[in-house]
Amino acid sequence: MTISSANIVDLNEHSGKAAGGYKNFPLSEVNDHVIRMSIMTEDFYWHYHPNSDETFIVIEGTLMLDLETGTIELNKGQMITVPKNIAHRTRPKGAQSVNLTIELTAMKTVRIEAE
């Protein structure tokens, strides 16, 4: 396998592609994990992952991480890992947040329906 400048992923180019809503797309795979970019202008639903931890890295804006125990605010340049089986949801604070997530490629997401 060879590597060259063709392998570069330009995060700035990808972050400018979304207009409204919630966008989540893969950027690269590393071993059995995927690195995704999410661009959020609205809340994501409550959910958990039974087979994977999930790491969030904020690259633009502020990300609110809601947990059953409270809310954690993550600013640009901050990172946190949510262990598997922990219910959570993410949402932007302000107009938009852009985040990288790292998780198992075969991660399962279980949506938690509102009561």
Number of C-alpha atoms within 10 A of each C-alpha: 2 4 7 6 6 6 9 8 11 9 13 9 8 15 18 10 10 15 12 12 12 16 16 15 14 14 15 14 14 11 8 9 15 19 18 19 24 20 26 26 20 18 14 14 14 18 17 22 21 15 15 20 17 18 16 23 20 21 21 16 18 22 26 18 19 16 15 10 8 8 13 13 14 21 17 15 12 14 15 14 13 17 15 14 15 15 19 21 19 22 21 22 19 13 11 20 26 25 26 21 21 21 22 18 16 11 16 13 14 13 14 13 8 6 3
